[in-house]
Amino acid sequence: MDTRTRELLSAHEKIEVLSREKREFEEKFQAIFDNSPYSIAFNRLDGTYADVNKAFLSRWGLSREEVLSLSAAELAAGVEDERQRFRDMLERDGRFSNMETQMVRPDGNVRHLLFSSAMVSAGGQASILSTAVDVTSLKEAEKDIKRWREKFDLTTAAARLTFYEYDVENDVLTWSGSMLDVLGYDPEAMKGNLSVWTELLHPEDADRAIALFEEALSQQKRYVIEYRLRRKDGTYADVFEYGRMFARTQDAPRRVLGIIQDVSEAKRTERALLQSEEKYRDIFNNAPIGIFRTSFTGRFLEANPTLAHMLGYRDRNDLLASVGNLETDLYPYPSTRQELIESLLVSPQGVRRDIEFKRKDGAPFYAVINASLQFDESGRPAYLDGTIEDITIRKAAEDMLRQSEEKFASIFRLSPDAIVLFEMDTQRIQDVNDAFVALFGFSREEVLGKTSLELGLYQSPALRDRLYALMNEHQIIRDFEFAAYRKDGEEILCLLSCQVIGINGRSLVFAVLRDLREMKRMQQFMIQTEKMQSLGGLAAGMAHEINNPLGIIVQGVQNIVRRLDPYLGPNIEAAKRYELDLHRLSMFLEERNIFRYLQGIRDAGERAAAIVASMLSFSRRSERTFSSNDVNAIASKALELAGKDFDLKKHYDFRRLNIVREYDPDLPLVPCVGTEIEQVLLNLVRNAAQAMVRAGTENPTLTLRTRKMRDWAVIEVEDNGPGIPRKDLSRIFEPFFTTKKVGEGTGLGLSVSYFIITNNHHGHLTATTCEGRGSKFIVSLPLNPGA
């Protein structure tokens, strides 16, 4: 074989080796290319795909033929800005690595990628080699970690958990968690040794907590304890601690890990629950509706007294002992309970039904039952809870609801307080009640659509503006006292309460005005009562000092008149001794009005004695006996005494009065001192008669009226005389105040009467008047004084 032949054979062998190595390399490359977990793609410079591996096809969810027919721009539509950024980096640097980007698969699924690309030469042609690593799972894991961290932080804050780690060998205590929220300390600032914890312990809990900690530390065991820790503000928090000991290892020292939870609120709740248990029991026992718990199988487990009485049983124990089977003992038809059970299985949270029950005596009983179904731990029906209401109550409630508008209107119209409803924005009045019309003197038509400023109700616009400012700020005003004006210009003192309410989408003000004039008069009466009580002490001393000389004066005058009597034997004998003619002396004294002067002295003394007797009634309680009396009879007796009163017959002709008796025949007996009530009525009758006669009243009429008002017996003495002047009305019960002429009255009659009614009988004596049309005095006596 020549040299040329050997060279050719050698070259052929090398070509075979190179071919074989090329095939092996291509197989290895293709194996790596096809089985790489990362996406690999070759792009021509015009953007079309030259080759892609299986991971690329899987990432995009496309076939190889579909990808090779597309360009990068067509496949990654909508991310032109990002592709341009990548092209710019390739042109500038020839490569870039691990750029984070997103891709959207044809099915809409978004994936996160780490994208790398480089300019390469493949087969003598410039190409772009791109690889992509799918980091979607990593991104989602990062999000999950962040989300769980946020949840952990929120849970820690919500549960008020504080964590600690104690390095036993180095005596280092580290805090984390909600210590700032729970105790007010910064966890980092509290880092130190174990004494940081022990110094915060409540003195009463310190020994117990430290002993338990040391025991757990020495025995390498878990421990659980409740105790109190001092907050930064000096108060103490109730806490629950769970700790675990960890032995020393090659990687970590001996340490304690623990959790401290603030249970102050739970402790407060626990204490509140303990305190409310008795309240719950009271509510349960005294609830106006029946409350029950029954077993699912049909026996009473619990019932309140109201339910027992409702069903005709003596008490709860009688009900529980007597009713053994609800289907037969409580329901007239056993199927009724079965239907209720079936409904509860469908809607265990609650069922409401009208049901017929039967009482203990078998009588039908119609009621509304509200029941819910409870389950045990295994999810099986356990018992029924609910309430039973008498259906008549529901019917009444429904009727009340239907009639509520009419009733509200009636209450609105008939309320004794003035009520006005006006718009908040326009301030124009929408409605007023009858009391408003009576109080301010306007007709209803005159006020509707007007404002209070147009009606002149306020003293000044400034006061009105102040009220509206308060309403805008607080939406409610309570008990605001101010002076208002009636239509006729009269000033009246009012107490205002109002609130903004919504009606048909509009903001309206519901205002109630109370006339304070009567209350002010009552306040004056109370002040007057105090004055009268003070006067009592003074009257006692004065009366006792005056009574003795008055007795001497009256008795002395009586003796003088007797010793001047010409017909008395001792006087005749004494006159003979001095040769006096008693008849002539009597004629002389008569001519010189000596007897008239003596009678005047006697009348004045007796009048003064009567005044003293009246004054004494303020200062002492006579031996009075309360008994049950017929007030109608007392009133008739007072009229009879008035008719026999010499002064009334002589000067006022009491017989000319028209006496009207309007007695309540059903008025019960009243506990009182009959003579004192008779005295009061006689005073009132006498005053009325004198006032009508002095004023020349035509057809003078005196009315005595009795009636029962709730727990009070009411006696009214009314006349049609001239009335009491407004300026005097507040003073009529003052001692010694009188409008009569000198010598006609002492000014003590009404004040003594007021004292008898209010102090001795704990009642009320008030007066109303209308000048020119008469007066009315109202006596109110309690029917149950000791209640």
Phi, psi and omega in degrees: 000127184281172184298321182296320181294317179298320180297319180295319179296320179296318179294322180295320178296319179295321179296321178297317180297314181296321179296316179296317178296323179295317181295318179298318180295317180296321178295317178297314180300315182295324179294314179295316183299314184284328187258005178296137178286351181258148178288132178230134179217143172251125177243141170287169182294338179276002176097347181286156184272131176266323179197150176217155180263178184296323180298323179297313181297321179293322182297320182269345181071033182236166175273165181297319181297321180295322182289316184291347178269359183244163171257168178299323180295322180287324183285320183255051181297144177093356179239038184301320182298318182289321178296323179294322178297319179294318179299319180298319180292322178295316180295324182281314188248347182080353179193164167204156187227142170051050174273128182280132181209177179234150173229149178245115179293161178303333180276004177093353181289131181264132179236146177259132185231151164257112192254131177232147182207151180208150175278125180227166176248120181235115180066031179080003180245141177289129180223170177244119177262125182235140174232149180220132178252123181283112180249023181300315180298320179296317179299315180295324177296318178298317178297317179299317180299316179296317181295318180292326177296317178297318178298319179298315180296317179295318179296318179299314181293316182294318181277355180054057181261136174242133180251149176217155174226127182243116176277106189295312184298319184265359179052054180240125181247122182242136183247154173203176179090219190261033182298324180296319180287323186281309186248349178088006180258146173285123182305321182292322181289339182270001180297132181179211180262187186297337181295338176302320180283315185295327181289341179272350183291144175294138183306326182284342183254349191299308184300315181297315183293317182293319180297317180293322179296315182293323178296315179295322180294318183287330183260003178054052182229168176285158173214149179227134183205150171245136179200190182238138177242144182281128175282170181294330181277004176097344176281171183242141178255137171283127183230155175242126183241135173237122182231153179223135180268137177240127180288162180293138176235179180296328184260346186216147178284173175293131187209167178235130174246136183212161177236132176242122180246134177285114179246024181300315182295320178296320178296317178298319179296319179298316178296319179296322179295320178297321180289328184277348181300316179294321178296319179298317180297321177297316179297316181300315184285333186249007180298141181284355178242158179286135179236136184217162164221127179235156174287158179296331183280345173115040174230148175290129173258327180203148177202147179268165183302325181299318179294320179299314180293323181299324182268005174089017180260158185295314180200186182300314182298321178297319180296311183295325182282330187273326184266105179262332181222114184299322185299324183257331185268338185245326183257132176297329181236115182305331181296338181299315179291324178298320178294321178296317179298316180298320178295322181290327177294330176280319182231075185295338182293339176163141177225137177239127183214151168273123186225146174266124175251177171230141180282179181300324181275006178091355181292142180292148182217116183261131185209170174252127179251134172244116185226149173228154184254128179252150183242154176275184185296334180271002177088010179268147178302131186246306183203167180247134173246148177175186179229157177231127180241142174297129184294338178294329177294317179296318179299318179297320179296320179295319177296319179296322179295318179294329183264002188300320181297317179294319180294319178300318179297320179295315178298318180300314183288319190265000180301136178290342176268147178288132181234135178225140180239121181219159182286139181291321185284306184274343181064020180267138185288131179261328181195153174220159178260178184295325180296325177296316179300316181291323184288317187259351174082004176268152169280161181298322181294330182289332186262334184297131179084353179264165173257162179297330179291320179293329179277347179072035182284332185262155178295323182208153176301331182296319179297317179297316179298324179295318179296318180293326177296319178296320179295317180295328184278316188249347183066002181203144175228135179236130170052055176266117184268129179204164179263131178239171181239137172283173178300323181277005177091356180291137179275133177231140179270126185236156172244118187255132169227132181210161183208145177279128179232156179257124177227118179053042176079004180248148177270114179242155178253123177260109186243136178241126180243125180252131178286117184268000186297316180293321179296320178297321177296321178294323176299319177296323177298319180296319177298318180297322178299318177299319179297320181293322178295322176295321180296332182302316180298317179295319182297323182300311181295315181297316185299315181294324180287326184277329186302317184297307179296327178297319178298319179296317182297310183296317180293321179297317179297318179299318180294321179298314181298319179295321184279355172259001180288118184288356184255355179277135184304309181300325180292320181295317180295317180295322181294324178297322182297328181255011177055047178255144175262105185296326180293320178292320178298319179296320178296321179297312181296325178294317181295326182268011176061025180295317180297323179295320178296319179296320178296322177298318178299316181296315179298318180296320179296317179294323177296316178297322178296322178296319178299316180298320179298320178295319179298323181295334181293340176283334193253347182221150174263113178289168179288091183256144179243116176284134176212166179280120187236151174274105184296326178300318179294321179297318180298318179295321179295321178296319178295321179296317179295322179296322179294334180267353181298121184300316183296318180293321180290321186284313188260334188239356177048068184304335182292341181285347184282142171276115181261123179246123178251116177242078185266142175276112184291341181263010180293125181288168176296144186246127176288115182195175171267106189303318183295325180290319177294324177298319179298318180297312182295323178298319177299315183292318178296315180300315180298317181297315181298314181297320181294318182291319180293315180299324182276354181066039183296131175284138181048058182299130184231131177241124183245127172250126187230136175234149179195164178254130177232103185052245183261026183231145168261127186245131176240127180242133174244110188236140177229168177248034181281204187285348184081175181255129178303142183303324182291339182263346188300323183283352185246359191296337180264007177285140176298137176071007174273126180210151175253004180281165177292160178300132180094346181266338182206152181265341185081013181251348185301306182290323180293321176294318179299316179300318181294318181298315184288311187281317186273312185282328186243000178055039179249203181227143172229115181231165181223140171234153184208156171222110187305130180086353184232357174119178181225160177218127175254133186241120177255125179241122181242133180290137177281337178232079187301329184273355185287000000 
